Amino acid sequence: MTIRLAVNEPRWLAHVQGVAKAMPGLVPVVKGNGYGFRRWNLMPLAGQLSNEVAVGTVFEARDIPSNVTPIVLTPTLTAPPNNLPLNTVMTISSPHHVIALNSAGWSGEVIVKLQSSAMRYGVERAMLQSLLSDIENARLTVRGYAIHPPLDGDAALHLKDVTSWLDVLDARLPIYVSHLDSAAYEKLRTTHPDRDFRIRLGTSLWHGDKSMMQLSADIVDHHPIEAGMRAGYRQVKVDGPGEIVLVGCGTAHGVTLLPDGRSPFHYQRQRLNVLEPPHMHTSMLIVSRGRPIPSIGEWIDVQQPMTRVQVDLLQWIK
C-alpha cells in the first residue's frame, strides 16, 4: 500500500540550479510537505543555494543546516517551541504578533510583513510607523520587510504591490518579495538598483517542469462485482458488472477527488472511475467489465497537487 514520487534527479537538479542562478537574492521556501519531497530532503540543497531558508511556521524550523538562517513566513500567536534555533527570524504584521513574541520571551530579528493586494497578512501603510515603534519597544530587531503579492494578476500589478511601499521603507534593509517571474524580478532590481531585493521561491524552484516527475500508487487488490451489488464504506450500488480495484493511497496521503469531482487516477492514459471518494490509505475504483484493468502490484498515475501529497516513497532516478 504505497504512493510514490519518482523524480529524474539530473534534470531536476539542473532545473533547480538554473532557477537559482537566474534569481539573485534567492531565498528557497521549504514548507508544509516540502512540495511533495518532504522538508528534510530539501533542506540540505536549500542550504547550498542560500544562507536563508523560509519555512511555513515556527514548528517547521527544523532540519535546517546550522549555517542557514530560518525565516518563518507565518506570524505566530503561539509561543515558539523550545528547540527553535536562536537565529530564527519571525514575521510580524500586527501589534498582536509583537505582544505574543514579547510574552513568550522571544528576542531576536523579525521581518515586517506589508499589506499587498492579496489582503493576507500585512500591516497597512498608515499603521507601519506605529508597528515599528511597538517592535522597538519590545526590543526586537527589524531584519527587513516582506511583500506577498497574489498569485493571480499580471506582473504590473505584482510590481505595484512592491514599489508602492518603497518611499516609506528604510532603504538600508532588504525587501523580500514573492510571486514574481524572472522578467518582473529583473525589472524590479534594474529599476531600483539601490534596493536589496530578495525573492522567496517554492513551487517554481522545486517543481518546474512536471514532466521530470511522476506520482503513482500501487494496485493492492481487486475483485469482480456484479450489477446491483453494493460496495464501499458508503455501500454504493453498482450499475453494471465490473471490477473493484483497490489503490494503495487515500486521504491520509492527501489524495482526494479533483475540484470538479473527477477521479485523480489514470491507467493507460485513461481516467479510472472511483466507486466512492478516497478514504485514509485506500481508494476504491470501479472498472467496467471489458475495459483494461491494472494488475495487482502494478502502478497507476495519480493526479494531485504536489503541495498536498504525503508520499511514502521518494524515488530518485539517475
C-alpha positions, 0 to 999 in steps of 0.5 A: 500500500504505497504512493510514490514520487519518482523524480529524474534527479539530473534534470531536476537538479539542473532545473533547480540550479538554473532557477537559482542562478537566474534569481539573485537574492534567492531565498528557497521556501521549504514548507508544509510537505516540502512540495511533495519531497518532504522538508528534510530532503530539501533542506540540505540543497536549500542550504547550498543555494542560500544562507536563508531558508523560509519555512511555513511556521515556527514548528517547521524550523527544523532540519535546517543546516546550522549555517542557514538562517530560518525565516518563518513566513507565518506570524505566530500567536503561539509561543515558539517551541523550545528547540527553535534555533536562536537565529530564527527570524519571525514575521510580524504584521500586527501589534498582536504578533509583537505582544505574543513574541514579547510574552513568550520571551522571544528576542531576536530579528523579525521581518515586517510583513506589508499589506499587498493586494492579496489582503493576507497578512500585512500591516497597512501603510498608515499603521507601519510607523506605529508597528515599528515603534511597538517592535522597538519597544519590545526590543526586537530587531527589524531584519527587513520587510516582506511583500506577498503579492497574489498569485493571480494578476499580471506582473504590473500589478505584482510590481505595484504591490512592491514599489508602492511601499518603497518611499516609506521603507528604510532603504538600508534593509532588504525587501523580500518579495514573492510571486514574481517571474524572472522578467518582473524580478529583473525589472524590479532590481534594474529599476531600483538598483539601490534596493536589496531585493530578495525573492522567496521561491517554492513551487517554481524552484522545486517543481518546474517542469512536471514532466521530470516527475511522476506520482503513482500508487500501487494496485493492492487488490481487486475483485469482480462485482456484479450489477446491483451489488453494493460496495464501499464504506458508503455501500454504493450500488453498482450499475453494471458488472465490473471490477473493484480495484483497490489503490494503495493511497487515500486521504491520509496521503492527501489524495482526494477527488479533483475540484470538479469531482473527477477521479485523480487516477489514470491507467493507460492514459485513461481516467479510472472511475472511483466507486466512492471518494478516497478514504485514509490509505485506500481508494476504491475504483470501479472498472467496467467489465471489458475495459483494461484493468491494472494488475495487482502490484502494478502502478497507476498515475495519480493526479494531485497537487504536489503541495498536498501529497504525503508520499511514502516513497521518494524515488530518485532516478539517475 
